Amino acid sequence: MNRMSFRYLPGLCLLFFILSCSIPTEINDNPLDPEEAELLAFETPALVCFPASQTIPTGPVTIKLFAMGVTDLSGAYIRVKYNKAKLNYTQTISGDFFADAQDPIFFYEHNSTEGTITVTTSFLGSDSVAVDGTGSLAEFQFTATSVGTSMLSIVRDSTGFTATDSSVCELVGSNDQPIEILGYTDGVIIAQ
């Protein structure tokens, strides 16, 4: 009788194995992936927040800002705006895109009244030093203080700013030539 019940065991194991397998679905949602950018018709050079979207419990959160697909980049002026009602600013840290080259400069200004952070980073010196490719310009750290969705928006135009404070993001080459920014990806933070 025991022999009879074990006869079906291999078949049951195979059936269980087949039913428990799931078919993987490919999710390409990394905005820094050149192939994904091409599929989405995302133009470069671009400024990209990474991760582009994240769901977290209330608490600490970090978003990095990348320059993507740049050629001959030697400086950047970046301005981001955040929801000060839902995010408490903690700090800004220099990215690593310029770290391997000549001594870069990095400074930032946080305006808690407007909920903006302005970053300036570049090379200092007479040599025309520049970088190519994709790399981190800055890292922004916040604490999500309440449940809900908030944005870290890259400032594209001067809407909502005064005439004396209408700066927008800018990338420059080694001869201080402007590099046109063709794409933007803001950061979305969903606190639960």
Secondary structure, DSSP 8 states (H G I E B T S, - for coil): -HHHHHTTHHHHHHHHHHHH----------TT-HHHHHHTT--SSEEEEESSEEEE-SEEEEEEEEEEEEEEEEEEEEEEEE-TTTEEEEEEEE-STTTTSS-EEEEEEEETTTTEEEEEEEE-SSS---EEEEEEEEEEEEEE-SSEEEEEEE--S-TTS-TTS----EEEETTS-EE---EEE-EEEEE-
